[in-house]
Amino acid sequence: MPRRAAWLAWGLVALAFQAAAADPKASRFYEDALSRYEKRDYNGAILQLKNAIQVDSTMLPVHVLLGKALLTTGDVGAAEVAFTEATRLGVNRAEVVVPLARALMLQGKPQEVLEQARFATAGLPADAQMQLLILKATAAADMGDTRAALKSVDDARALDPGVPDSWLAEVPLRIRARQFAEAAAAADKAIAVSRGSAESLYQRGSVAHAEGDKAGALTWYDKALLANVDHHETRVARVGLLMDLNRHAEALKDVAELEKRAPREPRGYYLRALLAERAGDAVAARAALRRVSDLIDPVPVDFLRFKSQLLLLNGLAHFGLGQREKAKPYLEMFHRAQPNSAVAKLLAQIYIAEQNVDKGIDALEGYLKAFPGDSQALALLASAHLSRGRHARATTLMQEALKSRDLPEFYTMLGLSLMRTGQTTTAIEQLETAFRKDPTQTQAASALVGLYLSGRQTPKALAMAQTLVKQDPRNAGYANLLGFAKTQANDLTGARLAYETALKLDPTSTQTKLNLARLEMTTKAYAPAEARLLDILKTDERNVDALFEMAALADRQGNGDDALRWLSKAVDHSGPKELRPGLALVDLHLRAGRTDKALEAARAVSLKDADNLAVLLALARAQLAVGDHPAAKATLGNATRLANFSSEVQVEIAGLQVMARNLPGAAYSLEKALSDKPDFLPAQAMLAEVEARQGEHARAEQRARQIVQKHPGKAVGHALLGTIALSRGQIGPAVDSFRRAHQLEPTTDSALRLVRTMFSQDRKAAVQQAEQWIRSKPQDRAMRKLLAEAQVRAGNFTAARSLYDELLKLAPTDVEVLNNQANVLLQLKDPSALKLAEQALAASPTSPIVIDTAGWAAYHAGQSDRALQLLRDARLRDPASPAIRYHLATVLAKVGRKGEAREELEVALRSKTVFDAQAEAEALLRTLK
């Protein structure tokens, strides 16, 4: 063997050994990916290819196939990276130059395809050259250079005139230049050389369509779909043509077929939106428009810049959805290319909403020069004048316009002008007429939002605000109103987004800062909420709203003293009609057990408005707290009168009447509620409970059975029967009723009610029922808590410990669980009890129960000083608790303060409340006498 051949042979052997030494996992991943790619499982292929790269990042086939798969799925940026990496690793340029050029084109980078050296045609095989030249023709056309585009087509055709690609590429270029004869000739040539391909037939139809030959175009489109039922361009074009011909049923069939065969084609959904709009189905139209924007939004704007159809499509979709800020850039790019189109009206609406009125007027006046009779443009122009304070001009325009044409936009302008002059009732009528005639009347909606909010019609305001913000997203006030309405509707995520949007649009808005701080408190984002509120108080230390929210913030964090301080300031600075701080102060005192202070605060706020329903209810709660039931009954009687026949409020009053031991008063309130709404279920249910408490078991049972009959699918009737059975001492029937209620509505509440009752009948069965529920709802903490508490009551502390451990895994910061587990560990003499108790204390430093547990745990850990400090604090917070007094007495006795210990024990044992350690307390007291 010659020496050179020997060296070559050796090299081949070396390469073979090198390949053999490579990790076979990469090859297996690649082979599997290739199989998936061939089966069109592109996502699966991508996953396996990425796995292969993790094993061996130098495998060229992996990067090439990855680029192709990514390109197919539309991830064009990642495809470019993959092809570029393959090039860096040494792949032959011919293997990737065409798909790489496509990836750049799809990213809106036609200039790179035209100018970069890596896309030179020299040195490429003829087929690659031809494909690349056609891509360059498209790139040149996108750049507006038709001459260069046609030159590239000619160069491609010179390589092989028998291939249809160059002829097909020429057709749209000729149509764009309105050279219809040349376009038809090129299409005919494409048909001849392709033997009637769907694409060539479609192109021929597009020529006829552009020329206005609808019948001819439809014939060509039909032929194209016969040639290839999956030719989506043809189907899109045919739908548009059928709509022009008012053949909507046929168009709808084509749209359905398009969606079925091409679910990611945005034009199909836009066409569906148009058809739905024509059919009066606004919901379906909006749903279809959302699909359009979902598909086009991810596409880079640079790519869309030269795609006028997609620009217009997405601009219209966003505008139709009320998303004006998103619509604006697409419509502006389209408007620059076609300034005399109706897009000018849409842009004018956006500009006016952005307070860029002059720009809106310019756009409208330019458009009206070409189309002076356009009523919509006139209405928009009137709106612009109105925003400039030219109310008379706007009113005159609209009144004159309504004499000749009954258009909703004219009602909008007229309503706005009337509102500005203080004619509210008439203004609402005109605005509602406008909105009723055309639900997309944004100016009518904007005015109605404020009017509805002032009239406490929150659902109406929410609906209007949503419409308004979607169509005018740059208005901070509207975003703030939407956030407030969404907060009232308990849509906290949506509310935060609206508030943050409003604050970005207007960073100085105090109201938005307040609303966002409230929301942050709701989501326990306390630090940013505090910073936001303090920022307001820096510039306005008497801002009652900020003081009020600071009190609420302190209260949420368990800082009762700070809450009282802030709230007292808010009360001091509140005006004669500001009731919220006073009402909140009543509530704060009640929750802290300061009943006398609560009554004092309630009387003070009642001096501001003695006939306010909220004030009366607060006063009644305070009176109940101090045990003044006669006064509470009188107050609630006045509340019942003021509430009139408001069913919801009367049910609330009835609940307080029950607490006041005024069952006849509760029944009266409930009967008033039912006189307004005879079938109001909450009132019916509470009345049955009241009747049961009054000993009218037969009547209560009859009412409960009527509820069961009227609402056979609801649990409430059966639950009432269970409650009535319990009041009669009939445990078995109660269990049966609660079980039926649970079967109908298997909620946590129904499960808890059933299990609690079962414990009185069959402990083992109750435990099994609870465990079964926990297995089916592993995230349900309430049932675990109930079962753990039951195990504690049964003295099974090991089982309780296990349940609390599970609860802490689900919610490590749950104060109740931390506290209860600490108590269980104390029973088990586990020294880790103190650690858990301290964790609970850190989370809830003002809770007497938690403080007591921490103190008791400290005592058992030998920390008598710490225990005494905590237990004294707990006793002061809850002096009525005999258990806390017993714990304190134990520590006092330990440190030698026997007299004080004896006093605590005597008070504890005089209490009517039975506590677990009562026997131990009695024994300790005997040792101290």
Secondary structure, DSSP 8 states (H G I E B T S, - for coil): --HHHHHHHHHHHHHHHHHHHS-HHHHHHHHHHHHHHHTT-HHHHHHHHHHHHHH-TT-HHHHHHHHHHHHHHT-HHHHHHHHHHHHHTT--HHHHHHHHHHHHHHTT-HHHHHH-GGG--TTS-HHHHHHHHHHHHHHHHHTT-HHHHHHHHHHHHHH-TTSHHHHHHHHHHHHHTT-HHHHHHHHHHHHHHHTS-HHHHHHHHHHHHHHT-HHHHHHHHHHHHHH-TT-HHHHHHHHHHHHHTT-HHHHHHHHHHHHHH-TT-HHHHHHHHHHHHHTT-HHHHHHHHHHHHHHHTTS-HHHHTT-HHHHHHHHHHHHHTT-HHHHHHHHHHHHHH-TTSTHHHHHHHHHHHTT-HHHHHHHHHHHHHH-TT-HHHHHHHHHHHHHTT-HHHHHHHHHHHHHH---HHHHHHHHHHHHHTT-HHHHHHHHHHHHHH-TT-HHHHHHHHHHHHHTT-HHHHHHHHHHHHHH-TT-HHHHHHHHHHHHHTT-HHHHHHHHHHHHHH-TT-HHHHHHHHHHHHHTT-HHHHHHHHHHHHHH-TT-HHHHHHHHHHHHHTT-HHHHHHHHHHHHHH--TT--HHHHHHHHHHHHTT-HHHHHHHHHHHHHH-TT-HHHHHHHHHHHHHTT-HHHHHHHHHHHHHHHTT-HHHHHHHHHHHHHTT-HHHHHHHHHHHHHH-TT-HHHHHHHHHHHHHTT-HHHHHHHHHHHHHH-TT-SHHHHHHHHHHHHTT-HHHHHHHHHHHHHHS--HHHHHHHHHHHHTT-HHHHHHHHHHHHHH-TT-HHHHHHHHHHHHHTT-HHHHHHHHHHHHHH-TT-HHHHHHHHHHHHHTT-TTHHHHHHHHHHH-TT-HHHHHHHHHHHHHTT-HHHHHHHHHHHHHH-TT-HHHHHHHHHHHHHTT-HHHHHHHHHHHHHSSS--TTHHHHHHHHHHH-
